[in-house]
Amino acid sequence: MSVLLVGLLIAVGAVVPAPTAVIRVTSLAAMQTALDSASPGDRIELADGSYTSSAAITIRRPGVTVAAEHVGRAQIRGKAGFVFAGGVSQVVIEGFDLRHDGRLAVPVGVNRVRITRNTFELNVPVVPDDAGGFVEVNGDDVEVDRNTFQNRTNEGVYLHVGGPKGGMAKRTWAHHNYFYNHRFSGGNGGESVRIGNSDRQKGSANTLLENNLFEKANGDSEAISVKSSDNIVRHNTLRDSRGFLVLRHGDRTVVDGNILLGTGIRFHGNDHRIINNYVEGNRDRQMVFGSGKEADSGPTSKLHDRPDRVTVAFNTLIGTGAVVDSDGGAFLPKDCVLSNNIITGSSSKFVDMKSGSTVRYEGNIVFGGAAGMPSGGYRTVDPRLVRDSAGLLRLSSASPAVDASAGSFPYVSADFDPQPRVGKPDVGADEYNAAAVRRPLTRADVGPSAP
């Protein structure tokens, strides 16, 4: 499937009935009774307080909303939280402070669920071969928005999109969430978000991950790990984290307009488009072409796949050393494109691609060191970037990047703000416009209190 079609397949959110009756309860037992007798459109609200569960709270009826009376003021501790009975759909879980044992899982066949404005700080034990999430999405058309995921110290992730055996949950929409302080100290298995698994990599998930903030994502070298196909990862902010945004397995994912401060992007797989991203930090490896251990991964392979036909275009990359490089591995990048990027900072060699990689270079602007790419693929010129009030480096009106792009990229119709790219697009993530609108996300923009 063309990546141009991915956006057309994204759900607009879980479709649930508007509330028709509000039922207020003051205990978990009363909440369970209300859930068992609820009708579609009922909103069941739990009064403020701290509650301890001795068993799961089961949602068996479709079309209901179960919520804290006031966001963040109903805390659930104890043995378990919410679970879904088979086949239930069109459910909202809203506003709880969840500190109980076990995860919140949306099973296969439970569709059109919304999980919104909750705080997750769960006690999820590690099970061999199942380093799962605080929230596990296995059903279709699930919306996860305006939640905080925080303070995980063991192996496992915050949000995992899975699906049926050998397949993927479809059209998950995760937005305006705050992923904070993942402190797992192991070498692997501590991502903030994982979309898929190695044995699901060829499954089309059509997940949209956008407008989320990641801070202190230190549980893994991958803060966002994509292990499926046909996804969009856009307009997120990653900062103060060791974890990268990584396309680890799968094909045809779009990575568009993300702001990464102190971390970077790494990719494997085929036919991705990595466009309009702003990556800045006092380090190297802002953009990593991930060389592979095999040419094309099979549907269940766990090895690193060679990147084929990946386009890296219209990004602003600011760092030191080898800002763009290729990872270790015998199977080198093939038929890839590095085009119309601004690469600046300080380096003896900004681009350090392994010999034998086949990459087309065009229209790049390099300043502050040696390019490390063939002549004709770049210009060495000061891009005349200026810091805006949000601390981002943007084009000035006198920048030689204005109207200077090479080649044709009709799908790059907006910049990272996003504002329209007008006429001949400018080089880098920013299309010059005196009315800059984008800034890195802050805590005020995400989580339970977000607009």
Order of alpha helices (4+ residues) and beta strands (2+ residues): beta-alpha-beta-beta-beta-beta-beta-beta-beta-beta-beta-beta-beta-beta-beta-beta-beta-beta-beta-beta-beta-beta-beta-beta-beta-beta-beta-beta-beta-beta-beta-beta-beta-beta-beta-beta-beta-beta-beta-beta-beta-beta-beta
